Amino acid sequence: MAELVISRDIAAPQQQVWDVLVDWDVHDRWMLGTKATGGHGVGEPIRAFTGIGRVGFLDTMTITVWEPPRRAVVRHTGRVVRGSGAFEVQETGPGRSRIVWSEWIDLPFGALGRLGWPVAKLGVRAGVLFSLWRLERYLHRAA
């Protein structure tokens, strides 16, 4: 199992950050190369396509924990991505929040996937950090 935990402080209030994180229809405006649709509650599905054009993969998920405006946990159920993921939005002060993005993924491709994870992790980490930076910019434009 591969683990990735990333946190980023955001200059926006907790509720505003939560509202954009779970507005799946605008996910592609801040999440790198990803379009999503989905529900809002335990047991609801989420479908996210990550890629460019038609080249990419479908990440299907089921929401397992839903605690607005603080925490959501999903179970990844797709062919490529399996495991679980979470995001938490913590209020850190007036108009400030911290996002903690976590993934615990069952790596595909067996031993090859485990060998490649240290390199792939660098790219995934950079992509999530870039996306969270874009999220903050999106929040400021929307305000």
Helices and strands as residue ranges (DSSP letters): E 2-10, H 14-21, G 24-29, E 34-38, E 45-52, E 55-67, E 71-77, E 82-93, E 96-106, H 110-142
